[in-house]
């Protein structure tokens, strides 16, 4: 986690959501998000490689894989590619600053 290996910049948010792991559902907070994944706060020590689903009331469900877990924070990599994530966010992509122009400027 020490070196920067992200391909898409993240934007700070503070959203509530649900994290589904198997048959279990946990409340969580989303601290930042990108077209490639999210940083999630949840009181659950999920191991890297765990497959989960993040549910956001406003945007729907995002399947992904836990990439890291440190002090109750999870790094989630979305399963879907950036185009599908962009489509899921719809018009909010501009408000979040995740539209293509911003991505190119931040690269």
Buried (B, 14 or more C-beta within 10 A) or exposed (E): EEEEEEEBBBBEBEBEBBBBBEEEEBEBBBBBBBBBBBBBBBEBEBEEEBEBBBBBEEBEEBEBBBBBBEEEBBBBBBBBEBEEBBEBBEEEBEEBBBBEEBBEEEE
